[in-house]
Amino acid sequence: MPQERIATLRLPKPIQGQIDDLVRALNAASTKEAVQREGAMEISFILGLETAKRLRPGDIEALYIIFDDAVQERLLRLAEQ
């Protein structure tokens, strides 16, 4: 689960709340297009954090990987339905 991996990063609470919202939205996406749209929003959010230098580079990289994995997992689950 992405939440468990994200929790290991110890992000600031405001950022953690926004990321939790993104994870919930991804989990609620019920079509391939919706999952891809959520994935694009997640990448945009992380890019904003990276540009603003709000997190350490290692945490940014971890978030990219975590969300990419989560999107791929969600797409796989939808394909299995």
Secondary structure, 3 states (H helix, E strand, C coil): CHHHHHHCCCCCHHHHHHHHHHHHHHHHCCCHHHHHHHHHHHHHHHHHHHHCCCCCHHHHHHHHHHHHHHHHHHHHHHHHC
